[in-house]
Amino acid sequence: MTGTITIIMVFSIPLVAIVTSHYQRVAKIKHSMIKDEIELERLKHENYLLETEKMKLELMKIESPLDKTKVL
């Protein structure tokens, strides 16, 4: 009986270490994914701002000749 408990204890310690190591690796991967997602969202927002500014400039360019013809 004591021998069985000893064997279980000896093999359970490495199993706990393996499981803990696995959870740590998964947490690191999730952390990396979240960092990448944040960077992607930042780039999307920056792109949106640039596109909006470009559209404003194009609209002003289109409206500018129209204003000149109205004056004449």
C-alpha positions, 0 to 999 in steps of 0.5 A: 500500500505504501509503495503504491502511494509512493509511486503515485507521488513520484509520477504525479510531480512531473505530471504537474510540472508538465501541465503547469508548463503547458498552461504557461505556454498557452498564456504566453501565446494568448498574450502575444495574440492580444498584443498583435490584435491591439497593434492591428486595431491601432493600424486600422484606426490610423488607416481610417483617419488617413482615409477620412482626411484623404476623402476630405481633401478630395471633396474639397478639391471637387467642390473648389471648381464648383465654387468658382463657376457659381461666382461667375 
